[in-house]
Amino acid sequence: MMMKKNLGRQKVEMVKMTNESHLLVTFSKRRAGLFKKASELSTLCVAEVVIVVFSPGKKVYTFGHPSVDAVFNVII
């Protein structure tokens, strides 16, 4: 029987991060990934997409395809 050389992908327990700088870095990386997925979804499915994200620092980040205003104008 052959042994694995590494443990592979591990499940991470979901707990609130206490280190503020780690929290902000993780948020920005996940935000970038989320916006990339939304862009892929809008391209592949010819869909209009809007994402509004609030950061731990109380800033608002938006992504929209074709634009945030264009999609909101259709909804309203």
C-alpha positions as CSV (number, residue, x, y, z in Angstrom):
1,M,0.0,0.0,0.0
2,M,1.3,3.4,-1.0
3,M,1.3,6.3,1.6
4,K,0.3,9.8,0.7
5,K,3.1,12.4,0.7
6,N,0.9,15.3,1.8
7,L,-2.4,15.8,3.6
8,G,-4.1,17.5,0.7
9,R,-6.8,20.0,1.2
10,Q,-8.0,20.2,4.8
11,K,-11.3,21.5,6.1
12,V,-10.9,24.8,8.1
13,E,-13.1,25.4,11.1
14,M,-15.3,28.5,10.7
15,V,-14.4,30.8,13.6
16,K,-14.2,34.6,13.7
17,M,-10.7,35.8,13.1
18,T,-9.2,37.8,15.9
19,N,-6.2,39.3,14.2
20,E,-7.4,42.5,12.4
21,S,-4.7,42.5,9.7
22,H,-5.3,38.8,8.8
23,L,-9.0,39.6,8.7
24,L,-8.6,42.5,6.2
25,V,-6.2,40.5,4.0
26,T,-8.5,37.5,3.9
27,F,-11.5,39.8,3.1
28,S,-9.7,41.4,0.2
29,K,-8.6,38.1,-1.3
30,R,-12.1,36.6,-1.0
31,R,-13.6,39.8,-2.4
32,A,-11.3,39.5,-5.5
33,G,-12.3,35.9,-5.9
34,L,-16.0,36.6,-5.6
35,F,-15.8,39.4,-8.1
36,K,-13.9,37.2,-10.5
37,K,-16.6,34.5,-10.2
38,A,-19.3,37.0,-10.9
39,S,-17.5,38.2,-14.0
40,E,-17.2,34.6,-15.2
41,L,-20.9,34.0,-14.5
42,S,-22.0,37.1,-16.4
43,T,-19.7,36.2,-19.4
44,L,-20.6,32.5,-19.6
45,C,-24.4,32.9,-19.0
46,V,-24.9,36.3,-20.6
47,A,-26.4,37.5,-17.2
48,E,-26.5,40.9,-15.6
49,V,-24.8,40.7,-12.2
50,V,-24.5,43.1,-9.2
51,I,-22.6,42.4,-6.0
52,V,-22.5,44.7,-3.1
53,V,-20.0,43.8,-0.3
54,F,-19.4,45.6,3.0
55,S,-15.9,45.2,4.4
56,P,-15.0,44.8,8.1
57,G,-13.7,48.4,7.9
58,K,-17.2,49.6,7.0
59,K,-16.3,50.3,3.3
60,V,-18.6,49.4,0.4
61,Y,-17.3,47.5,-2.6
62,T,-19.5,46.9,-5.7
63,F,-19.2,44.9,-8.9
64,G,-21.6,45.0,-11.8
65,H,-21.8,43.8,-15.3
66,P,-22.4,45.7,-17.5
67,S,-22.3,48.3,-14.7
68,V,-23.8,48.6,-11.3
69,D,-26.0,51.6,-12.3
70,A,-27.2,49.8,-15.5
71,V,-28.3,46.7,-13.6
72,F,-30.0,48.7,-10.8
73,N,-31.9,50.9,-13.3
74,V,-33.4,47.7,-14.8
75,I,-34.4,46.4,-11.4
76,I,-36.0,49.6,-10.2
